[in-house]
Amino acid sequence: MPEARGLWTNWAGNQRCAPAAVEHPALENDLVALVKGAAATGRTVKVVGAGHSFTDIACTDGVLVHLDRYGRVLSADPGTGRVTVQAGMPITVLNEELAARGLAMPNLGDIAYQTIAGAISTATHGTGRKLGNLSTQVVALELVTADGSIVRASADEEPEVFDAARVGLGALGILSTVTLRWPRRFDYLLEHLDELVDDNDHFEFFYVPHTGGALTKRNNATDEPARPRPRLRYWTDKVLMENAVFGALCRVGRVRPSLIPRLNKLPIGGRRSDYVEPSHRVFASPRFVHFVEMEYAIPRSNAATALRRLKGFIDSSGLNISFPIEVRFVAADDLPLSPAQGRDTCYIAVHVYRGMPYEQYFRGVEAIATELGGRPHWGKLHYQTAATLAPRYPGWERFRAVRARLDPEGRFRNAYLDRVLGPPT
Ligand SMILES: Cc1cc2nc3c(=O)[nH]c(=O)nc-3n(C[C@H](O)[C@H](O)[C@H](O)COP(=O)(O)OP(=O)(O)OC[C@H]3O[C@@H](n4cnc5c(N)ncnc54)[C@H](O)[C@@H]3O)c2cc1C
């Protein structure tokens, strides 16, 4: 039932209006019905959000619609990074709903009391060199139009409506649902990789295959007093989740590999944690889950390309990979056989739970790394020989000369060295 006529004022108190009727719909059908009802009685319709505009943009003498009963999350999929909400959801609530899923809006204005529909309708913005306003984060919407029909709009469906309605001033209809996409962590990381590496003493991240998600670790030297992780928290995160639970999931994945993409979405290492501790406790973690590993050193300038290709390879290969891919950065040096010789380096490490097949995966990764100037870690699995390695190391002959001088008879040779260095001459 429409409320009796009363005076409506905005948040600032500088705008007021006297609507003929006030509605609080709870269902999309109610939106349709009230638009049709208004058309039948010749009234105009105006949805009001949180009344946080300073202009009379939300004022009406027709039917004023409050969406205070129309603000639920309809779907949220961390895999695709999409969340669909009813248009009346206050941004404060949206923030909490996202946080509960380990997510966040990439940008916000000064306040978060607006409704999502009200905010995008006026192109509410925050600040950020590379970030658009909130309307640009919308990837789909539903609009109840003047004849009571529901129009779905996105870049692929009704693209003109989509662009107009993302900053629609309430002039095109009633926004019923809004779908937002937050940048997936992996894509965000690749776009900001240089800043992250340059702005931290030690930056690394773990890309979780099949999810688009990633876990980052930023370690910086500080003079601040120690602020250690509570012992229980350390034990829960590092021992229980990252070892016992992760190990159990790996065992399940070994028996049923097809489950791995879904298992990877479980929040095993997802809790944010800030602490100040002695460096040996920060750098090293307990590792009880056994695995085999390949790690490639590629020029840092090729890091984002390599990681995009690697993700593409995994996604298209049909492989099920349970272990996160570890990405680290190392400064250039001048040691003849150092994989970082002569170039700032990105190390990309891939792991497979023990007892699971790995050759297809590792050969695929190796092919990508090789194309991008990769040099294998000497202590981790690879399929290279002296013939394929020599051209990658400008200091190859320097090393061979030292070896020939110090061990001309091959006293220290073994099968591995024969493969990767060739026999001593
Ligand atoms: C204290 C304060 C701080 C602010 N800070 C910022 C800031 O940092 N950045 C910034 O850009 N702006 C800021 N604003 C402005 C504010 O974000 C915008 O005016 C925003 O539109 C208010 O949202 P609302 O939900 O209150 O919508 P309202 O003001 O109630 O409505 C705005 C418009 O949205 C339409 N609308 C609402 N819901 C729907 C719907 N479901 N379908 C169709 N149309 C709809 C209304 O009809 C109206 O045309 C601030 C305002 C205040 C009061």
The ligand as an ORCA input file, in Angstrom:
! r2SCAN-3c Opt
* xyz 0 1
  C      28.340     13.489      2.715
  C      28.384     13.208      1.237
  C      29.560     12.786      0.644
  C      29.610     12.531     -0.722
  N      30.785     12.084     -1.260
  C      30.863     11.857     -2.576
  C      32.073     11.388     -3.164
  O      33.063     11.159     -2.494
  N      32.088     11.213     -4.503
  C      31.000     11.470     -5.299
  O      31.094     11.319     -6.512
  N      29.840     11.884     -4.764
  C      29.734     12.068     -3.430
  N      28.537     12.475     -2.905
  C      27.367     12.540     -3.787
  C      26.598     11.202     -3.802
  O      27.467     10.110     -3.909
  C      25.664     11.148     -5.007
  O      24.837     12.259     -5.040
  C      24.829      9.856     -5.066
  O      24.047      9.856     -6.225
  C      23.924      9.690     -3.851
  O      23.407      8.380     -3.859
  P      22.016      8.065     -3.213
  O      21.875      6.572     -3.062
  O      21.807      8.879     -2.009
  O      21.031      8.521     -4.381
  P      19.977      9.700     -4.396
  O      20.655     10.979     -4.149
  O      18.860      9.347     -3.514
  O      19.521      9.622     -5.917
  C      20.405      9.990     -6.909
  C      19.783      9.627     -8.274
  O      19.795      8.209     -8.384
  C      18.526      7.792     -8.840
  N      18.258      6.462     -8.361
  C      18.431      5.937     -7.135
  N      18.090      4.645     -7.136
  C      17.692      4.340     -8.393
  C      17.206      3.171     -9.033
  N      17.079      2.025     -8.387
  N      16.916      3.247    -10.324
  C      17.060      4.394    -11.032
  N      17.494      5.536    -10.473
  C      17.815      5.492     -9.172
  C      17.580      8.803     -8.211
  O      16.330      8.794     -8.859
  C      18.350     10.054     -8.460
  O      18.134     10.472     -9.781
  C      28.449     12.721     -1.533
  C      27.246     13.125     -0.926
  C      27.223     13.368      0.444
  C      25.907     13.797      1.068
*
